[in-house]
Amino acid sequence: MNIISKCVSILLLLLSWSACDGASFFLPTPNSSPQTDASYLQATGAGLNNGGFGMVRENGTRYHGGVDIKPVHVADDGEPLDSVFSITNGTVAYINDMDKFSNYGKYVIVVHDEFNLPVHTLYAHLNAINGNVRVGDQVAGGQLLGVMGRTANDYNIPSERAHLHFEIGLRLGNEENFQRWYGKCYGIDNPNHHGMWNGLNLVSFDPLPLLQNGFPSDMAEYVRKLPTAFVTRVHAQRIPEFLKCYPALQDGSVKEKDLCGYDVEWTWNGIPKSWRPHFSRKFSPQSPVLIYWDSQQVAAAVNFGSLTQNSKNEVFPGPRMLDVLEKILGN
């Protein structure tokens, strides 16, 4: 084993940790200090919080769906040199190697089926993608996916703000439903280059606590226990493909012939995290009905667009939540 191979082996050993079930996990870059925001998050604007998750951009009015991780190895010209690794075992679901086609620049998505909820991870703004990795490949935790960069559509991220944009989340619509929604919203003059792995078809939750504390053995329970911002009642006479992909988010087993709809619990940023089926024929709302909201989370949900609020402080389903349901249900 040469000196480079030895260094890589030692680095991967230092970056790995284990969940309760014994599975090995890895931090996605050589930056091993997720406990310290100043060392881990890259400030991409006026303040450090811009590199974190949530409504952290443009004075709390623009959403950031992941975390931006600082490089620890930088060339003399300022270009990042950090390798980017898969956090755990999974299947490569999508690779975009044409940075001009996405705000993510060059990015890779890996689906982790070893969880009882098969979340995906997304690694964006890469300078280069490992040429030995192909869509459909099984990758191991700690396997090289690419090299950190600053690619992003037609915008060049300054070298001093280069970072890995890292997300963990769920996919919403299948290919058909998402393409129908995309075509309606963007038209034929704006082709969808990424199929169902377009960023507009993905929802995410804050990955930093998992990078800091390790991954749960029960990922479905972790997601379902994310704080509930509101609940909607929706009409459905068939099980959505979303729930066929993520059955652990549905309460109990469902016979499609008996199904009338669901009560859906949501996070403030539009993750439909828990689905309780209804079988009563008296249950027949043809459009989503808001049946509960947490007053402490209304402001964040309104800022994001999951909810809307009028001058009388009355709360209604918002455009982003309605978009999510259209992608999932195909209505």
NUVEXGU-40934 format. One line per field, with one value per residue (C-alpha): residue in three letters; residue number from 0; x, y, z negated. Coordinates in Angstrom, 2 decimals. Example, Ala and Ser with C-alpha at 12.3 -4.5 7.8 and 13.67 -1.06 7.14 Angstrom:
2
resn	(ALA,SER)
resi	(0,1)
xx	(12.30,13.67)
yy	(-4.50,-1.06)
zz	(-7.80,-7.14)
% end
This chain:
331
resn	(MET,ASN,ILE,ILE,SER,LYS,CYS,VAL,SER,ILE,LEU,LEU,LEU,LEU,LEU,SER,TRP,SER,ALA,CYS,ASP,GLY,ALA,SER,PHE,PHE,LEU,PRO,THR,PRO,ASN,SER,SER,PRO,GLN,THR,ASP,ALA,SER,TYR,LEU,GLN,ALA,THR,GLY,ALA,GLY,LEU,ASN,ASN,GLY,GLY,PHE,GLY,MET,VAL,ARG,GLU,ASN,GLY,THR,ARG,TYR,HIS,GLY,GLY,VAL,ASP,ILE,LYS,PRO,VAL,HIS,VAL,ALA,ASP,ASP,GLY,GLU,PRO,LEU,ASP,SER,VAL,PHE,SER,ILE,THR,ASN,GLY,THR,VAL,ALA,TYR,ILE,ASN,ASP,MET,ASP,LYS,PHE,SER,ASN,TYR,GLY,LYS,TYR,VAL,ILE,VAL,VAL,HIS,ASP,GLU,PHE,ASN,LEU,PRO,VAL,HIS,THR,LEU,TYR,ALA,HIS,LEU,ASN,ALA,ILE,ASN,GLY,ASN,VAL,ARG,VAL,GLY,ASP,GLN,VAL,ALA,GLY,GLY,GLN,LEU,LEU,GLY,VAL,MET,GLY,ARG,THR,ALA,ASN,ASP,TYR,ASN,ILE,PRO,SER,GLU,ARG,ALA,HIS,LEU,HIS,PHE,GLU,ILE,GLY,LEU,ARG,LEU,GLY,ASN,GLU,GLU,ASN,PHE,GLN,ARG,TRP,TYR,GLY,LYS,CYS,TYR,GLY,ILE,ASP,ASN,PRO,ASN,HIS,HIS,GLY,MET,TRP,ASN,GLY,LEU,ASN,LEU,VAL,SER,PHE,ASP,PRO,LEU,PRO,LEU,LEU,GLN,ASN,GLY,PHE,PRO,SER,ASP,MET,ALA,GLU,TYR,VAL,ARG,LYS,LEU,PRO,THR,ALA,PHE,VAL,THR,ARG,VAL,HIS,ALA,GLN,ARG,ILE,PRO,GLU,PHE,LEU,LYS,CYS,TYR,PRO,ALA,LEU,GLN,ASP,GLY,SER,VAL,LYS,GLU,LYS,ASP,LEU,CYS,GLY,TYR,ASP,VAL,GLU,TRP,THR,TRP,ASN,GLY,ILE,PRO,LYS,SER,TRP,ARG,PRO,HIS,PHE,SER,ARG,LYS,PHE,SER,PRO,GLN,SER,PRO,VAL,LEU,ILE,TYR,TRP,ASP,SER,GLN,GLN,VAL,ALA,ALA,ALA,VAL,ASN,PHE,GLY,SER,LEU,THR,GLN,ASN,SER,LYS,ASN,GLU,VAL,PHE,PRO,GLY,PRO,ARG,MET,LEU,ASP,VAL,LEU,GLU,LYS,ILE,LEU,GLY,ASN)
resi	(0,1,2,3,4,5,6,7,8,9,10,11,12,13,14,15,16,17,18,19,20,21,22,23,24,25,26,27,28,29,30,31,32,33,34,35,36,37,38,39,40,41,42,43,44,45,46,47,48,49,50,51,52,53,54,55,56,57,58,59,60,61,62,63,64,65,66,67,68,69,70,71,72,73,74,75,76,77,78,79,80,81,82,83,84,85,86,87,88,89,90,91,92,93,94,95,96,97,98,99,100,101,102,103,104,105,106,107,108,109,110,111,112,113,114,115,116,117,118,119,120,121,122,123,124,125,126,127,128,129,130,131,132,133,134,135,136,137,138,139,140,141,142,143,144,145,146,147,148,149,150,151,152,153,154,155,156,157,158,159,160,161,162,163,164,165,166,167,168,169,170,171,172,173,174,175,176,177,178,179,180,181,182,183,184,185,186,187,188,189,190,191,192,193,194,195,196,197,198,199,200,201,202,203,204,205,206,207,208,209,210,211,212,213,214,215,216,217,218,219,220,221,222,223,224,225,226,227,228,229,230,231,232,233,234,235,236,237,238,239,240,241,242,243,244,245,246,247,248,249,250,251,252,253,254,255,256,257,258,259,260,261,262,263,264,265,266,267,268,269,270,271,272,273,274,275,276,277,278,279,280,281,282,283,284,285,286,287,288,289,290,291,292,293,294,295,296,297,298,299,300,301,302,303,304,305,306,307,308,309,310,311,312,313,314,315,316,317,318,319,320,321,322,323,324,325,326,327,328,329,330)
xx	(0.00,1.50,1.53,-1.53,-3.59,-2.53,-3.56,-6.95,-7.55,-6.67,-8.83,-11.87,-11.38,-11.34,-14.43,-16.59,-18.95,-21.69,-25.40,-27.20,-27.64,-23.90,-23.96,-20.95,-21.43,-19.04,-18.95,-19.31,-15.99,-12.70,-14.13,-14.55,-15.93,-19.73,-20.12,-18.62,-20.59,-17.71,-15.42,-18.02,-20.47,-19.40,-20.78,-22.14,-23.33,-23.21,-23.50,-22.51,-26.13,-26.45,-24.63,-27.13,-30.54,-33.88,-34.99,-31.46,-31.03,-31.91,-32.91,-34.99,-37.02,-35.26,-35.01,-31.84,-32.54,-29.22,-25.94,-22.87,-19.71,-16.37,-13.30,-10.30,-7.85,-7.41,-4.93,-2.66,-5.11,-7.96,-9.67,-11.03,-9.37,-11.58,-12.86,-16.59,-17.78,-21.05,-22.18,-23.20,-24.09,-26.53,-27.39,-26.47,-29.82,-28.74,-25.66,-25.66,-22.28,-23.44,-23.23,-25.07,-28.29,-28.79,-28.36,-26.77,-24.05,-22.58,-24.29,-24.78,-27.76,-27.47,-30.49,-29.90,-32.19,-30.67,-32.94,-36.58,-37.24,-35.04,-33.81,-31.51,-28.43,-27.44,-23.89,-23.81,-21.50,-18.90,-15.84,-15.57,-17.49,-15.73,-15.65,-15.91,-19.35,-22.43,-26.18,-27.37,-24.03,-23.96,-21.64,-20.23,-20.08,-16.94,-16.71,-15.41,-18.15,-16.21,-14.26,-15.66,-16.06,-18.12,-20.17,-23.67,-25.51,-24.28,-23.09,-19.50,-19.40,-16.37,-13.46,-13.44,-17.02,-16.55,-18.38,-20.24,-24.00,-25.29,-28.94,-30.89,-34.49,-37.27,-38.42,-42.00,-43.53,-42.82,-41.52,-44.99,-46.54,-43.53,-43.15,-46.82,-46.43,-43.15,-44.59,-47.58,-45.39,-42.41,-43.63,-41.89,-39.29,-37.70,-36.90,-36.50,-32.99,-33.12,-36.30,-37.77,-34.42,-34.87,-34.34,-37.91,-39.11,-37.12,-37.86,-35.27,-34.77,-31.87,-28.90,-26.67,-28.07,-27.47,-23.94,-23.31,-24.97,-25.08,-27.90,-30.94,-31.58,-35.24,-35.20,-38.98,-39.65,-37.12,-38.88,-42.39,-41.37,-40.16,-42.34,-45.82,-46.55,-49.99,-52.33,-54.37,-57.18,-56.89,-59.03,-57.41,-58.88,-55.57,-52.36,-49.89,-46.63,-44.97,-46.35,-45.46,-41.90,-42.13,-44.71,-43.37,-44.95,-48.44,-50.39,-51.21,-52.02,-54.48,-56.74,-57.04,-60.69,-61.63,-59.51,-61.15,-58.34,-55.73,-54.98,-51.44,-49.04,-46.51,-43.33,-43.18,-41.06,-43.45,-42.41,-45.58,-44.24,-47.21,-50.32,-53.40,-55.87,-59.62,-62.15,-65.48,-67.54,-68.58,-64.99,-64.98,-63.09,-62.12,-59.47,-57.08,-58.65,-56.50,-57.64,-54.84,-51.88,-49.30,-49.42,-45.71,-44.75,-47.16,-44.67,-42.02,-44.61,-45.97,-42.46,-41.73,-45.09,-46.53,-49.31,-50.82,-52.30,-54.64,-55.00,-57.41,-54.72,-56.78,-54.57,-54.98,-53.07,-50.19,-48.86,-45.83,-47.90,-50.41,-47.53,-46.27,-49.68,-49.96,-46.59,-47.54,-51.19,-50.95,-54.11)
yy	(0.00,3.37,6.46,8.01,4.85,4.73,8.35,7.77,4.68,6.57,9.51,7.32,5.58,8.93,10.15,7.09,6.37,3.86,4.06,1.99,-0.88,-1.07,0.35,2.49,6.11,8.74,12.48,13.61,15.51,15.58,18.40,16.59,19.41,19.47,20.38,23.82,25.95,28.36,25.51,23.50,25.84,28.01,31.54,32.18,35.72,38.35,35.95,32.46,31.30,31.48,28.17,26.41,24.91,26.74,30.32,31.64,33.60,37.22,38.23,35.12,35.29,32.66,28.96,26.86,23.13,21.76,22.72,24.21,22.50,24.32,22.85,21.99,21.49,24.37,24.82,27.85,29.42,29.04,26.07,23.42,20.01,18.05,14.66,14.01,10.66,8.76,8.91,5.25,2.32,3.09,3.14,5.97,7.31,10.29,12.09,15.52,16.29,19.37,22.25,24.70,22.68,23.16,25.60,22.60,22.60,19.13,16.86,13.24,11.68,8.41,6.50,4.64,1.62,0.20,2.50,1.57,4.88,5.04,8.62,10.09,12.25,14.95,16.23,19.47,22.11,19.45,20.33,16.77,13.52,10.18,8.70,5.18,5.89,5.30,5.53,2.21,1.42,0.21,2.40,1.80,4.26,6.34,5.67,8.56,10.37,13.39,16.50,19.61,22.61,25.71,24.86,26.33,26.80,30.00,31.48,31.07,30.68,32.68,30.46,31.88,30.60,27.19,24.42,21.13,21.66,18.55,17.49,14.59,14.08,12.44,12.48,13.63,12.72,9.88,10.69,11.14,13.28,15.54,16.07,17.00,19.56,20.87,21.29,23.20,25.54,26.04,25.20,23.53,26.30,25.23,21.51,19.40,17.95,15.90,13.82,13.10,13.93,17.60,19.67,20.97,17.42,16.95,17.85,17.82,18.09,19.57,17.19,18.90,17.14,13.79,14.74,15.83,13.00,10.01,8.49,6.89,3.18,4.02,6.67,6.49,7.31,10.16,11.78,11.19,12.86,16.03,18.84,19.01,22.50,21.76,18.98,18.82,16.48,15.37,13.28,10.15,6.97,5.28,4.89,7.51,6.29,8.40,6.07,3.00,4.32,5.34,2.99,3.63,7.11,5.60,4.39,0.71,-1.26,0.08,-1.65,0.70,-0.16,1.16,4.31,7.76,10.05,10.95,13.31,14.44,15.90,18.38,20.09,23.85,23.36,21.01,17.48,15.32,13.21,11.20,9.91,8.62,6.96,7.51,4.91,6.59,7.44,10.61,11.75,13.51,16.82,17.43,19.96,20.02,21.25,22.67,21.02,21.97,24.33,25.09,28.84,28.79,27.57,29.56,32.35,29.94,28.03,31.27,32.53,29.26,29.20,26.06,28.20,31.58,34.04,36.95,40.29,38.71,36.14,33.36,30.52,28.56,25.98,27.68,27.32,25.22,22.70,22.51,21.96,19.07,17.41,17.86,16.19,13.32,12.78,13.82,15.93)
zz	(0.00,1.04,-1.18,0.54,0.02,-3.62,-4.15,-2.53,-4.69,-7.87,-6.86,-6.19,-9.54,-11.31,-9.49,-10.11,-12.98,-13.73,-14.36,-16.96,-14.52,-13.83,-10.29,-9.42,-8.38,-7.13,-7.06,-3.45,-3.34,-5.29,-7.42,-10.72,-12.89,-12.42,-16.09,-15.41,-12.98,-12.35,-11.29,-9.40,-7.66,-4.78,-4.96,-1.46,-2.14,-4.83,-7.75,-8.85,-9.17,-5.39,-5.25,-7.50,-6.87,-6.67,-6.03,-6.35,-3.14,-2.33,-5.87,-6.47,-3.27,-1.12,-1.86,-1.93,-1.80,-3.03,-4.66,-2.97,-4.20,-4.22,-2.55,-4.69,-1.81,0.62,3.48,3.78,6.21,3.73,5.39,2.96,3.02,0.61,1.66,1.32,-0.03,-0.22,-3.86,-3.91,-1.65,1.13,4.82,7.16,8.34,10.42,11.72,13.32,14.87,16.79,14.34,16.62,16.28,12.53,9.65,7.92,10.59,10.92,8.40,7.35,5.57,3.62,2.25,-1.02,-1.08,-4.25,-6.28,-6.90,-5.16,-2.03,-2.22,0.41,-0.02,2.45,3.04,5.05,6.60,7.38,9.44,10.72,10.40,9.93,13.43,12.00,10.48,12.65,12.10,10.67,9.02,5.45,3.41,-0.03,-2.87,-2.44,1.29,3.38,5.34,6.53,5.61,3.94,6.21,6.90,9.99,10.15,13.43,15.09,11.78,10.61,6.83,5.64,4.66,1.13,0.73,2.33,0.48,0.66,0.57,-1.24,-1.62,-3.10,-2.08,-0.10,3.52,4.17,7.53,9.91,13.41,14.93,12.19,11.81,15.54,15.82,13.03,14.48,17.96,16.63,14.56,16.89,20.40,23.32,23.63,20.33,20.59,17.47,17.74,14.54,14.65,11.24,9.58,10.35,7.19,7.53,6.85,3.64,0.02,-2.73,-6.46,-8.39,-8.04,-10.59,-13.71,-12.02,-11.01,-14.58,-16.49,-14.16,-12.18,-13.83,-13.56,-12.82,-10.10,-9.57,-13.21,-13.06,-10.09,-11.43,-14.71,-13.04,-14.44,-12.88,-11.58,-10.13,-9.00,-5.80,-4.78,-1.16,1.16,2.65,4.09,4.76,2.80,4.07,5.56,2.87,0.20,2.22,2.17,-1.51,-3.06,-6.57,-6.44,-6.16,-9.19,-8.82,-5.70,-3.14,-0.62,2.28,2.98,-0.48,-0.43,-0.45,-1.54,-4.11,-6.95,-6.17,-8.75,-7.37,-8.49,-8.00,-4.86,-3.12,-4.05,-4.07,-6.90,-8.16,-6.36,-8.18,-5.76,-5.79,-4.64,-5.36,-2.27,-4.10,-3.69,-0.32,-0.19,3.44,2.47,-0.51,-3.75,-6.53,-9.78,-12.21,-12.45,-15.10,-15.78,-16.72,-13.24,-11.08,-10.38,-9.06,-6.99,-5.53,-4.71,-2.95,-1.14,-2.73,-4.22,-3.47,-5.95,-5.28,-7.05,-9.54,-10.47,-8.91,-7.66,-4.41,-2.34,-0.57,2.99,2.12,0.20,3.05,5.49,3.36,3.40,7.16,7.69,5.37,6.33,9.98,9.78)
% end
